[in-house]
Amino acid sequence: MLHVLNHPLGAHILTHLRDRTTKPATFRTLAYQVGLLLALEATRDLATKDHIIDTPLEKVTSLVLARPLAIIPILRAGLGMVQPFTDLFPDVSVGYVGLERDHVTAVARSYYQKLPPLADKRVIVVDPMLATGGSAVQALDVLRAEGATELFFACIVASPEGVRVVEAAHPDVPIFTAALDRELNAKKYILPGLGDFGDRLYGT
């Protein structure tokens, strides 16, 4: 269920995201760009339905999206992946799950939740870094309990350890990532990774 982005532009963007000299303003632009590529990949198989329209010349049956989409960022870093989806999709709902990682234990603490109706929607959880997998699993658990039946997960960088944790807890959830990195270090940061995504995104 793991899908790794295979696009030369994605590789180019990721190189500059990883670069420690990249400034926050440029980092945000790059995050948006790779988010667009991931948004397209994670929605490649969205259902469509026929819709009759009048072109300037004749009536024609064409295709429109058949089901709405819901995007659920894991706060705060996940906010950096929302705009590509809201820019691309006309009928999208945005919810929020707030999880804060304890830098000593690496366990996430829940502090906020605001969700739209999730039934009959493709629900895509977005979080730039899939490290231990704990936050992803917590968020997916919450969304299942709230009625989500078609869940996806999208991130920019993933660790093999995090992927295994998500696959063990939610084997039916496809994972879309721009890169599968080597491993986690002793402090549970992804290597080679790109550092703390939220700090780099917001200059903190």
C-alpha positions in Angstrom: 0.0 0.0 0.0 3.1 2.3 -0.2 3.3 4.6 -3.2 6.6 6.5 -3.5 6.4 9.5 -5.9 8.4 8.9 -9.0 8.8 12.2 -10.8 11.9 14.2 -11.6 10.4 17.4 -10.4 9.5 15.8 -7.1 13.2 14.7 -6.7 14.4 18.2 -7.5 12.0 19.8 -5.0 12.9 17.3 -2.3 16.6 18.1 -2.7 16.0 21.7 -1.9 13.6 20.9 0.9 16.4 18.8 2.5 19.0 21.6 2.1 19.6 23.2 5.5 20.3 26.6 3.8 16.8 26.8 2.3 15.0 29.8 3.9 11.4 29.5 5.3 9.8 31.4 2.4 11.4 29.2 -0.2 10.7 26.1 2.0 7.0 27.0 2.0 6.9 27.3 -1.8 8.7 24.0 -2.2 6.3 22.3 0.2 3.4 23.6 -1.8 4.9 22.3 -5.0 5.6 18.8 -3.8 2.2 18.8 -2.1 0.6 19.4 -5.6 2.3 16.3 -7.0 1.2 14.2 -4.0 -2.3 15.5 -4.2 -2.5 14.4 -7.8 -1.0 11.0 -7.0 -3.3 10.3 -4.1 -6.4 11.2 -6.1 -5.5 9.5 -9.4 -8.3 6.9 -9.0 -11.1 9.2 -7.8 -14.5 8.2 -9.0 -16.2 10.2 -11.8 -19.7 10.4 -13.2 -21.2 11.6 -16.4 -22.4 15.2 -16.7 -24.1 16.8 -19.7 -23.0 20.3 -20.7 -23.3 22.7 -23.6 -20.0 23.6 -25.2 -20.1 26.7 -27.5 -20.8 24.3 -30.4 -22.8 21.4 -29.1 -24.1 19.3 -26.2 -21.7 16.8 -24.8 -21.5 14.2 -22.0 -18.3 14.7 -20.0 -16.9 13.7 -16.6 -17.0 15.4 -13.2 -15.9 14.2 -9.8 -18.4 11.8 -8.3 -17.6 12.2 -4.6 -16.4 14.9 -2.2 -13.0 14.9 -0.6 -11.9 15.6 3.0 -8.4 16.7 3.9 -7.3 16.3 7.5 -3.9 17.8 8.4 -2.2 16.7 11.6 -1.4 20.0 13.3 0.8 22.0 13.0 3.1 20.8 10.3 0.3 19.2 8.3 -1.1 22.7 7.5 1.7 23.1 5.0 0.1 20.4 2.8 -3.5 21.6 2.8 -3.4 24.4 0.2 -2.5 22.2 -2.8 -5.7 20.2 -2.2 -7.9 23.2 -1.6 -6.5 24.8 -4.8 -7.1 21.7 -6.9 -10.4 20.4 -5.7 -13.7 22.4 -5.9 -15.6 20.3 -3.3 -13.2 19.7 -0.4 -13.7 19.8 3.4 -10.9 20.5 5.8 -10.8 19.1 9.3 -8.0 19.2 11.9 -6.4 16.8 14.3 -4.0 18.4 16.8 -1.2 16.0 18.0 2.0 17.3 19.6 5.0 15.1 19.8 6.9 14.8 23.1 10.5 15.2 22.2 11.6 13.0 25.0 9.2 10.0 24.6 8.4 10.7 20.9 4.8 9.9 21.8 2.1 12.3 20.5 -0.4 14.1 22.8 -3.8 15.0 21.4 -4.8 18.6 22.1 -7.4 19.5 19.4 -9.9 17.9 17.0 -12.4 19.5 14.5 -13.8 17.4 11.8 -16.4 17.7 9.0 -18.8 14.9 8.2 -16.6 12.0 6.9 -19.1 9.5 5.6 -19.0 8.8 1.8 -15.9 10.9 1.3 -12.3 10.0 0.5 -10.5 11.2 3.6 -6.8 12.0 3.1 -4.7 12.6 6.3 -1.7 14.8 5.6 1.4 15.2 7.7 4.8 16.0 6.1 6.8 13.5 8.2 5.9 9.9 8.8 8.5 9.1 11.5 7.5 6.6 14.2 4.0 6.3 12.8 2.4 7.0 16.2 0.7 10.2 15.2 -0.5 8.8 11.9 -2.1 5.8 13.6 -3.7 8.0 16.3 -5.2 10.3 13.6 -6.4 7.3 11.5 -8.0 5.7 14.6 -9.8 9.0 15.4 -11.1 9.2 11.8 -12.3 5.6 11.7 -14.2 6.2 14.9 -15.8 9.3 13.4 -17.1 7.3 10.4 -14.4 7.5 7.7 -14.4 4.4 5.6 -12.0 5.4 2.7 -8.8 6.6 4.3 -5.5 7.6 2.7 -2.3 9.0 4.2 0.0 11.5 2.4 3.4 12.7 3.6 6.5 14.2 2.1 9.1 12.0 3.8 8.6 8.6 5.4 10.7 6.2 7.4 10.6 2.4 6.9 9.7 2.1 10.7 6.8 4.5 10.4 5.4 2.8 7.3 5.5 -0.6 9.0 3.6 0.8 12.0 0.9 2.3 9.9 0.6 -0.8 7.7 0.3 -3.0 10.8 -2.5 -0.8 12.4 -4.3 0.1 9.1 -3.3 -2.3 6.4 -6.0 -1.0 4.0 -4.8 2.6 4.1 -2.6 3.6 1.1 0.4 5.7 2.0 1.7 8.3 -0.5 5.1 9.8 0.0 7.7 11.8 -2.0 10.5 9.8 -0.4 11.1 6.7 1.7 14.2 7.5 3.7 16.8 5.2 5.4 15.9 5.0 9.1 15.1 6.8 12.3 17.9 7.9 14.6 18.0 7.5 18.4 15.8 10.6 18.9 13.2 9.3 16.4 14.1 11.8 13.6 14.1 10.6 10.0 17.5 10.1 8.3 18.6 11.7 6.1 15.3 13.6 6.5 15.0 17.3 6.4 14.9 18.3 10.1 11.8 19.5 11.9 9.3 20.3 9.1 7.1 22.6 11.2 10.1 24.6 12.5 11.5 25.1 9.0 8.0 25.9 7.5 7.3 28.6 10.0 10.8 29.8 10.9 10.6 28.8 14.6 
